[in-house]
């Protein structure tokens, strides 16, 4: 009998973890465009742009992550808002770049509780639980909201922020700190976002 109870507990644990595999959609709107005019370039000998840098607007890019609708035999049985309300996870957002120019530091940040919760705070049964297992639905930036250097390597992607529950319209601000050694030529590079969902 005791062995049977252990097996049931393991099966229940597996079923709970399987919920994390619900399909979702990462939406990225906007694209940062970095350009620096000659009047902004450091002119003093011995100074370096890498100490100052220049920023995009606070919402140069907006991202969001929501759970997809559920369909059975091609018929939608649950929409995105219902799925987000019934299935609350912790989402961690990692970033990295590919092909960023040498001698340039690219940084990113967002702000505490930025973006829009889906559904709105107070509309999900999770919001009314006496003890919310993951904490209240909200967004927490790493490093207290200060800029974080984004690595130019997929194997070193860094966490920039995390949020609990589905969220849309999260503003991402970028900062570029070019070294005086950086080549002054137009360059295109890719910014990648990776979202990891968990129950903890």
C-alpha positions, -999 to +999 in steps of 0.1 A: +000+000+000+028+024+008+045+018-025+012+026-043+009+060-025+044+069-036+036+061-072+005+082-071+025+111-056+050+109-084+023+108-111+006+139-096+040+157-096+046+148-132+011+160-142+017+194-124+050+199-142+034+191-175+013+222-173+045+243-179+045+229-214+014+249-224+022+266-257+026+304-256+035+332-279+063+358-275+054+390-292+082+416-300+071+450-313+095+477-324+132+476-331+159+497-314+178+520-338+211+532-324+226+563-341+249+589-326+253+624-340+287+641-343+277+665-315+272+636-291+305+620-298+332+624-271+357+651-283+381+653-253+414+634-256+415+605-232+377+602-228+358+572-241+321+568-252+321+535-233+319+555-201+289+576-213+270+558-240+237+567-255+202+554-250+171+546-270+137+557-259+124+539-229+101+517-250+121+513-282+110+477-281+079+462-263+076+425-257+049+403-242+043+366-235+008+350-233-005+315-234-020+304-267-058+295-270-066+258-266-083+240-294-098+206-296-104+191-331-100+226-345-126+242-322-114+268-297-124+257-262-104+282-242-091+317-252-057+333-243-071+353-214-088+323-199-056+302-201-035+330-186-060+334-158-061+297-150-024+289-154+000+313-137+037+306-141+069+325-134+085+336-167+122+345-169+134+366-199+170+361-211+187+381-238+217+378-260+229+393-293+244+378-324+269+397-347+272+428-325+302+449-335+334+445-316+343+470-289+306+479-283+287+471-251+249+468-256+228+470-224+191+465-217+167+472-189+131+474-180+112+488-150+094+473-120+058+462-128+060+477-163+038+463-190+002+451-187-009+419-168-033+396-187-059+394-173-058+426-154-047+423-117-076+413-096-093+394-124-076+360-120-085+335-093-048+334-085-050+371-073-075+361-047-056+332-032-048+338+005-012+326-003+000+331-038+027+304-044+048+325-068+041+358-052+018+385-066+016+389-104+041+416-114+074+422-131+108+423-114+139+436-133+173+422-125+199+445-110+172+467-096+163+481-130+198+493-138+212+484-172+226+449-178+252+441-204+237+418-230+263+391-241+270+386-278+269+348-273+238+325-272+255+303-246+259+332-222+224+347-225+216+367-193+184+372-174+172+407-177+138+404-159+111+380-147+073+383-144+045+362-129+015+355-151+010+365-187+021+401-195+021+423-226+036+457-236+067+454-215+090+482-225+127+475-231+152+503-232+187+499-247+219+516-241+250+514-264+285+521-250+310+521-279+347+521-272+368+547-290+383+516-307+350+507-323+347+511-361+324+540-371+305+520-398+268+510-399+262+476-384+232+453-381+229+427-354+202+405-339+188+407-304+173+374-291+148+370-263+144+336-245+114+330-222+116+302-196+084+293-177+085+275-144+063+268-113+089+282-090 
